[in-house]
Amino acid sequence: MASKPIVNKCQCENCQKAEKHPDKKLHHQINLLLSRLDEKQRRWYVAIESQRIGYGGDVLISQITGIDEKTIRNGRKEIDEDLENNPVERIRGKGAGRPLIEKKRQ
């Protein structure tokens, strides 16, 4: 049995209020979608959403998703470069991730 993905809870001002707000459902759906994407796909999606919003988009998307503003900017840079340095067959860049155990012992 696979574990249920963790869905981020929006921290924007509208979602923190007790009363209903039209954005609450949208923000939940954004976070639900993000919980099913890999790290690159999340970064690219939030970058596009941030661009769609325009001024202040990085801050708002960061509040909604919990993704750091720097990560959103990096995603936007990758999108602007047409994903040239992001091979289709890899999720992480070459050399990314944890170092091998052998390297830790040296």
N, C-alpha and C positions, 0 to 999 in steps of 0.2 A: 504494500500500500504506500503510495507516494505521499509525502507530506504536503499539506496545503500551503501554497505560497503566502508570504506575508504581504498584506496590502497596506501601504503607508496611509496614515490618517492625515488629512490636509490640516495645515496650521495657519491658513490664511484667515484674515479678520472675519470674513463673512461666514466661514465654516465653523469658527469658534463660538459664534453667537448661538443662543438656545433656539431662537426662532428659525423657521424655514427660510431658505434662500435658494433661488433657482440654480446657483452655481454649485451647491452642495452635491447634487447628483452627478453633474459633469466632472467635478473634481474627484469624486469617488471612482467614476468610470475611467478617468485618466490613470489613477493609481492602480486600478484593477488591471488595465492593459499593461502598464509598466511591470507589474508583478509577473507577467508571462513572457517578457522579452529578455534577451541576454543583455549584457552590460553595454555593448556597442549600440544595439538597437534602442535601448533606453536613452543613451546619450544623444543619439541623432533625433529621436522623436521629441525630446524636451527642447532641443536646439531649434527645431522647426516651430514648435509651439511658441517659444520665446520670441522668435522672429515675427510670427503672426501677430503677437500682442504688441510688439514695438517697444517704445520707451518704457522701462520698468519691467519688461518681460522676464528678465533673468531672475529678479528678486521674487516676483509673483510665482513663477514656475518652481523656484526653489522652495518657497513656502508650501506650495501645493504638493510637491513630490518628495521633498526632503533631499533632493539632489543638490549638491554644492554648485554655487554660481560659476565657479571656475570650470567644473565639469561641463556645464551648459555652454560656456564660451568655447571650450575645447571641441565640443560637438559641432558648434556652429562653424568653427574653423575647418573641421574635417568636411562638413557639408559644402562649404564654400570652395574647397579644393577638389570637389567632385569625388571624394572618398578615394583619391589616388593611392594613398599610403595605407589603405585598409583592405588587405586581400580577402576575398570572399570566403576562402576555406579556413580562415583563422578567426577566433573570437578575440583573443589577446594578441598584442604585438609580439614579435620575436623577442625573447628574453624577459617577457613580462611574467608576473606571477611569482610564486615562492621559489627561492633557490633550491637546487637539489641538495639532499642531505649531505652528500660527499663534500660539497662546497662549504657547508656550515662547519665542518670539522677541521678545516685547514687553519 
